[in-house]
Amino acid sequence: MTAITLPPGPTAPQFVQALQALAAPRRGMHRLRDRYGDAFTVNVPPYGRALVISDPAEVRQLFLAGSDAADKPDRNLGHVLGPGSLFALMGEEHRRQRKLLVPPFHGRRLTAYEKTVEEETVRELASWPQGRGFATLPSMTRITLNVILRAVFGAEGAEFSELRELLPRMIKLGSWLTLLPGPRAELGRLSPWGRFRGMRREYDAIVARLIAKAERDDALDEHDDILALMLRSRYDDGTGMSRGDIADQLLTLLAAGHETTATTLAWAVERLRRHPAVLRALADEVDAGGSALREATILEVERTRPVIDLVARQVRADGLRVGRWTVPQGYVVAVSIALLHDDESVFPDARTFDPARFLDARPDLYQWIPFGGGIRRCLGAAFANLEMNVVLRTMLRDVVLLPAVEPDERWHSRGVANAPARGGRAVVRRRADAAPTPTVATTTAARS
């Protein structure tokens, strides 16, 4: 291998860099780019020393690297989701599991979940107050959780209620534990890891009951929830998934698609209230039965307000060449999603919220990466976008979302996702009772 070549970066101790990253992750990345350019080295937990890149060509090269050259970091959500999680698996075993899980999230199968999303959205909208401000993030979180419990877990009755109470606490704690060093000893049930393990045992018992119910169901072949599809699926050698792997993958699908989707929906509310011309056009499109602008708007929200900071790979080969850099084995290479999405050479006038940029062009999946990229791109990306599409369509159909005059909401880290600091506040009126939407001194060219 040729000599190691890495760009410069901050030299402060790891704990100082960690505090700076936690205090202002997005603003901090932009400051580092302004000082060092589009690539720099950092030293932050959980990765340690890492190369951060945002050049589109280098991002593409990283994502196209084979799993033998660069794969998941040792430290990721797999640490808390279980050994059978896609986040934990590598190489051939990851490919094997992913192949089994792809069909439920693509093509005609997706349409089976549309009714579930609409039902949950209508139920939640009925609780929204009229004429006064409230945070939409809790509502969006309830919608996405209920959708996943029904569409993915196939849960109902007691199991539905138990999982709805347990899983938000479990995922919240697990997302923070991901950032901490792994446990070296059992510290008791009152320690963070002890609490998480207790929750995991409770979760496994509930899932075991769901599996047992499904296996006793003579009509299992007619069910379209993901659990039923997992139970029916078979690897190339004819074997099925183990019960432990099913439990790990169900938890993985929840962790990857619950809070992130809810947070993006809250950001959509925050963005649309500050761009009333887009908001009016979307309402008109819903009334006309269209969807093109709504789909483009979702893509633009995901570009301008990505809820995940970084996509990372760890070098597994003796060394890896990424554009100008030669990265040593064990080093993490992280892609800054925000820096890539704000790149003027990729997205002209990048700081402007402009859904029209995606009306006639689909995004390049090596440049627009809210779901990551390459062999580890989020399996449920199509499901998440379908869910957001139906939630926004139903919301715009049933209520008037009033424009905002207050400043943009700031970014707030919730461990897994970066959320609007005030929860995506909204003021709404029922469509049947609504007066014409007022105008405000805001334009679609407003800077974010």
N, C-alpha and C positions, 0 to 999 in steps of 0.2 A: 504493500500500500504506500502511496505517496505521503509526503509529510502532512500532518494535520494543519488545516487552515481554518481559522474561525474568526469572526469579526469581534471587535471590542464590545465592551458593555460595562455596566456599573460594577464597581469593585467593593461596594459596601458589604459587610457581613450578611450571611444568609438571613438572619432574623430581621435585620433592618430592611432588606429587600422584600421580605415577606410582609412586614408591616406596611410598607409603601404600596405593595400590590393589593393588599386587603382594603386599604383606605380609599384608593382610587384606581381600580383596575383598568378601566377604559382610558381615563385621562393619563394615567401613568404610562400606558403603552404609546400613546401619541407623543408624550414628552420624550420617551426613549427613542422613538423614530426620528423626532426632530433633532436629537443630539447625535445619534449614531447612524442613521439611515434606515433602510428597509430591512436590515438584519442586524441582530445584536445578540450577545450572550447574557444570560441572567443566572442567578443562583437562588432558587426559591423552592420551598416545599410545595407539593410532594415530590417534584421531579429532581431536585438538586440542580446541578449544572446543566443548562439547556441552551440550545440555539433557537432563537425566535426568528421566523421568516415571514415575509408578506409579499415577496415578489411573485407575480402570477406564474411565471415559468418555473420557478423553484418549487412552488406549491404543487404544481402539476407533477413535477418529477418525483417529489416525495410520495404523493398519492399513488403513483404508478409503480413505485418500488415494490418488489415482491415481499411476502411475509418473511422470507428467509433473510432479507436485507434489513427490513424495518417493520416492526409490529407494535402491538399495544405496549404502553409503558407498564413496568412492573407495578406501579402505584396507580390504580384507577378504581372505578366503581365495582369492579369484579371482586375487590377485597371485601366488600360488604354484601354483595348480591349472591355470592356462592360460587363454588367451583364449576358448576354447570352453566353459568351465565355466559352470554356472548362476550361480555366485557372481560371475562377471565380466560376464555379459550384462545388458543393460538394455532396457527398453521393449519394442518389438515383437519383437525378436530373442529376448529372454528368454521372452516369451509363446509364441513359435513353438516354441522348444526344449522348454519345459515341457510343452506340449500333446503333443509327441511322446513324452515320457518318462512321462507319467501312467499309461497303461494297465497297464504291468507291475506297478505297486505297488498295485493296487486290485482288489477283487472276487475272482472265482474264481482268478485267476492267483496270488494270494498262497498259496492252499492247496498249490500245487505245491512251495513251498519248505519246508513244514512238516516233511517227512520228512528233508530235509537238516539242518535245525536239530536235530532229535532225534538223528540219527546222530552229529553232532559233539558233542552234549552227553553222550551215553552214553559215547563214546570218552574224553572228558575226565574224566568222573566216575570212570572206572575207575582213574585215576591219583591220586585224592584219598586222602590218608592218613586213617586212622581213629583217633579218640581223642586227637588232638593238634592244636593250632592251626596254621593256615596262612592265607595271604592268598589270597582268591579272585579278585582282579582279574587276575592273570596268566592264570588259567584262563579267565575270561570273555573276555579279550582274544583268546586262541587260538580260542575257540569262534566269536566274531563275525568274526574274520579269515577263518577257514576257511569259514564260511558265505558270506561275501561273495565269496571267491575262487571258490567253486563255483556259487552261485546268481546272482551278478552277472557275474563274469568268465567263467564257464564253464570255469575253468582245471582242468587235470589234468596228471599227469606232471611233466615237467621245468619247465614254465611255472608250475605250482602251487607247486613247491618254490622256484623262483627268486623269485616274487612274495611268498611267505610270508616269505622272508628279507629282501627288499629293502623292502617297503612299510612295515613298522613304523618302520624307521629314517628313511625318507623323510617320512612323515607327522609324526613327532616333530620333525624339524628344520624342516619347513615350517610347523608350527604356531607355532614361536617366531619364524621369519622374518617371519610375518605382522605381528608387533608392531613390526618394525623398519622404518626408512625404506627405500624401494626402492633397489636398487643403481644407482649412477651410472656405474660402470666395472667391467670384469672384473678381479677381484682375484686370480685364479688358482684352481686346483683345490683348494688347501688352505684357502681362505676359506669361510665358511658358505655363501654363495651359489654359489661354485664347486663345493663338494661337492654342493649340492642339484641344480645343473644337470647334474652328472655322473650322479647318481641318476636324474634325469628322462630322460636319454638312454638309460640302461639300461632304464628302465620302458617307454619308447616302443618299443624294439626287441622286448621281450617281448610287448607288446600287438600289435605288427605281426605277430608269429608266430601269436598266437591268432586274429587276424582272418583271416590267410591260411589257417589250418587250417579255420576255420569256413566260409570261402567255398568251400573244396574239398569240403566235406561234403555229399553228396547228400541227407542227412537233416536239413539245417539247419532246415527248416520244422517238424520235430518237436521241436526243442530249446526248453526254456522258460527258459534262463538269459537275463539281461538283455542280454548282448552279442549273442546270436542275435536277440533281439527288436529291438535297435537296427539290426542289419544288414538286417532285413526291413522296418523302419518307413519311412514316406514322409511328407514334408511335403505340404501341400495342393496344391503344384504338381507333385507326383509325384517330386521329387528325394529322394535319401537323405542321411543324415548323412555328412559328410566323415570320413576316418580320424582326422584330428587332433581333431575334435570328439568322436568316440567315445572316444578316449584320454582327453581332458579330462573327459568326463562320467563315465567309469568311475572315474577318480581322485577326482572329486567325490563320487560315491556312497560310495566307501570312506571318504573323509575325514569325510563327514557322518554315516555310520552305523556305523563300526567302533568307535572308542574311546568315543564317547558312549554307545552301547548297552552296551558292556562295563562302563563306569563305572556306569551306572544299575543294572545287575545286581549289581555289587559293593555299591552302596548298599542294594539290596534285601536282600541277606544281612545287612548291618550293621543295618538297621532291624528285620528280622524276629527276629533273635536277641535284641533288646531288647524285643520285644513277644510273649511266649510264647503268650498267648491267641490272638492272630491267627495265629501260627505253627501252633498245634494245629488251629485251625479250617481253615486252608488244607490241612493234611495230610489231615484228614477229608474235605474237599471233593474232593481228588484221588482218594481211595479210592472216593468215591461217583460219580465221573465228572463232577463239576460244574466250573464255571469262573467264575461271577459274582464271587465274593470275590477270586479271583486277579486278574481283570481290574481290579477296583476297587483292589486293592493296588498294582498297577503304576501306576495313575493317581496314587495318593497318594504313592508313592515319587517319582514325577516332580514332584509338587507340592512336597513338603517337601525334596527333595534335587535340585533342578535342576542339571544339570552345566554349563550355560552361564550366564554372568552376565547378558549383555545381548543385546537385539535392537535393531538400529540402522537408521535411515533417514537419508539426507542430503537436505536441502532443495534441490530442483532449480529450483523456481519462484522468482519475485522475492521471495516470502515465503510463509510457511505459517502459518495460524492453527490452533493446537492447544489447544483449550479456552481457558484464561486467557491463553495466551501467543501472541505473534506472533514467529515465528522467521525470521531473515534467510536469504537464499540462501547455500548453502555450509555452513551449520551442520548438525551431526549431532544428531538427536533419538534418544536411546537409552531403551529401556524396561528398567527393572530387574526382571528376572524374580523374583528373591527378594523384593523389596519388594511386588510385586503378589501373589505367592503367600502372603505373610504378612499380607495385609490382612484385618483382622477383619471389615470390612464385606462382604467377598467370601466369605471362608471363616471362619465363626465358630469360635472356639477354634483359630485357625490354627496355633499352635505344637504342637498335639497331632497325633500320627500316628494317623489314624483312617480306615482304608479304607472304613468304613461310609458315609462322606459321599458316596461315589460308587456305592453299591449301587443306588440308585433314581433317580439323576440323572446324566446325562452332563455333563461339564464344558463350560462356555461357552468357546469357542475364542478369545475376546477377553480372558478372565480367567485361564485355565489355559493357559500358553504355553511349555511346555518345548521345543516345536518351532518357536517363533517364531509369526508370524501374517501374515495378509493374503496378497498375491500372492507372497510369498517364504517362506511356511510350508514347512517341510521336506517335500520330496517323498516321502521314505521313512518318514514317521511311522507309517503303518499297518504297513509291513514291520517296523520296529523293535519295535512293540508285539507283533506276532505272534511275533517272535523271542524277546522277553522272556517272553512267555506260555509258549511251548514249553519254554524253558530252565528256568523255575521249575517247571512241571508235571513235567518229567522229574526234576529234582533232588528235589522233594518226594516223588515216587513211588519213587525209588531209594535215597535216604539220609534219615536223620534229622538235621536241623540242630539242634544243641544250643543252648539259650538261653545268653545271656552275662550275666555279673555285672559286667564291667568298664564304665567310662564310655563314652559315645558317642564314636565316632571323629571327630576333627576334620577340617575341610576342608583339602584340599591341592591347589594349582593345578598342573596338568600341561600348561599352555599352552592347549590346546584345551578341556579339561574339568577340572572340580573334582571330585576323587576323594576317597574316604575315606583319611585319612592313613596308616592301617595296612593298606590294601588290601582292606578288607572281610573281616576275619579270621573264620574259621569253625572249628568243631569238629564233625565228623560221625561217624556210624556207619551202616553198611549197614542197610537196612530189615530184611533177613532176620536180622541178628544183633542188632538193636537192642532194648534194654530200654525200658520206658516212659519217655517224655520227662520229665525232672525239672522241677520248678518252681523259680522264682527269685523274689526279692523285687522284681519289676518288674511294672507293670500296663500295660494298653493305653493308659492316660491319661498315661503318662510323657512328660515334656516333652523335646523334641529340643534 
